[in-house]
Amino acid sequence: MKIGDMFSAIDVSASGLSLERKKMDAIASNLANIDSVGPNGKPYQREEVFSVPGKSISFTEELGNQMIPMEASAPGQMEPSASEMQMPDYSVREVSGRVVADPNATKLVYDPTNPNANSNGYVQEPNINVVTEMVDMITTSRTYEANVTAINASKNIIKDSISI
């Protein structure tokens, strides 16, 4: 096993932390701009973060990488082939986020005194639901905590394996 392979679990969790930070930034921006209208009269567009998978490999490839050829050393006993006594190649799976503005995230509010009102007296405003944003924030926070826990568990495993 290569030394760099021991840290791949930490790399995966670190990319997850980065994604959750982007999600939290988008949620904070949405909540901060809940009533914002730009100078051109256009309402703030709600931001969403979608995860984009990085390196990945199919289930069949994953299973193929974990298979170790066996050969019979004695009747009824199987041992790994001497030529194949290497660790399988585990690819690091990374995730990243893409921030996308929601083009349908506006609502019409009747306010004929507003300077941004159209000819019928309606103003376009951001359609941001505080409850939805808070639920997203709690989910993102819990996912962030889970990634931190995974990193700490990986660190403890590495520390314990070094002390052996």
N, C-alpha and C positions, 0 to 999 in steps of 0.2 A: 504494500500500500504506500502510495506516495504521500509526502507530508501535506501537499496542497489539497489532497482529497479529504483530509480530516476537516478542513475548514469549509467544505462545500455546503454543509448544512447551515453554517453561519451566513454564507453568501446568499443562500436562498432566502433566509429570514431577513437579512439586511435589505434585499430588494423588495421584500414585502413591507418592511418598515418605510421605505422610500415611497412606495405606492400609497400607503395609508396616510403619510404626511401630505401628499398631494391631494388626497381626498379631503382631509381635514382643512387644508387651505381653501379648497373650493367651497366647502360648507361655510367656512367663516366669511368668505367673500359674498356668498349668497345671503347670509344673514345680515351682513353689514350694508348691503345694497337693496334691502327689501322694499324700500320706497324710492329708489334712485331712478331718475330720468336724466339722460344725457343732455348736453347743450343743444343737440339737434332735435330734441323732443322724442328720441327713441328710448324706450325703457331698457333697463339693465337686463341682460339675458342670463338666465340661470345657468351655472356651470355644472357639468357632471364629469366625473373621471371614470374612464373605462379602462380596465386592465387589458394589456396587450401582452400575450405570452412571448417570452424570449426564446431561449433555446429549449426545445422540447423534442421528445422522441416517442414514437408510437408504442403501444403496449406490446406488440409483437417484437419490436426491436429491443425493448426493455427486457422481456422474457428471454430473448436470445442471448443478450449480454450476461444474464445471470446463470445460464446453463453451463455447467462444468462437465465435460465428458468424463465418463466413468469407465473403468476397466476392471475385469475380475482378477483379483490377486489369488483368490482361493475359491473353491466352490461355495457359493452363497455369500461371499464377501465382495463388496464393490469398493474401490478406492478411486480418488481422482487421478486422471491420467497425468503422468509426470510432465508431459509436454504442455499441459494446460493448467499448470499450478500458478496462474496469475490471477489477480483480482479483476473482476469485470470492470469495464469502463462505465462509470456512472457520470452522466452529463449533469451539469448544474442547470436547474430550471430557474429561469429568471422571469420576473414579471416587471413590467413598467406600466406607467399610466399615461393616458392621453386625455387632455382636458378638452371637452367639447361644449360649446355653447348650445343651449337648448333653444332652437328657433321658435318653438311653439309655446314658450313660457311667458306669454303675456296675457293680460286680461283687460277688458274694456270697462272703465268706470265712468259713470255719468257725472261730469263736473263742468258745466258750461262756463264757469268763471275762470277756469284754468287757462293760461295762455297757450298751452299745448293741445287744447281741445280741438277736435275736428268740427266740421260744419254741423254735425248733429249733437255736439256738446259732449262727446265721449273722449276720454283720455286713455291712451295705452299705458299700463303700468306693469311692472314685473309681477308674474304670477308665482310667487314663492310662498310655499306653505311652511310655517314655522314648525309645525308638528312633524312634517316629513323630514325637514332638515335636522331636527333634534334626534329623531330616530336614526337617521343616517350617521349623525355624530356619535351616538352611543355605540352603534355597530362598528364604526371605524375605530373608536377608542378601544373596544374589546378586542378587535382583530390586531391592533397595534400591541396591546398587552400580551396577546397570545404569541406574537412573533418575538417579543422580548423574552418571554418564558422559554421559547424554543432555543433562542440564542444562549440563554443561561444554562439550559440543560446540555446543549452541545459543548459549552465551555467546561462544564463539570465532567462530562464524559472524557474530553480530551485531557483535562487535568488529571483525572483518575487513571487514565491509560498511560500517561507519562510517568506517574509515580509507581507503576507496577515494576 
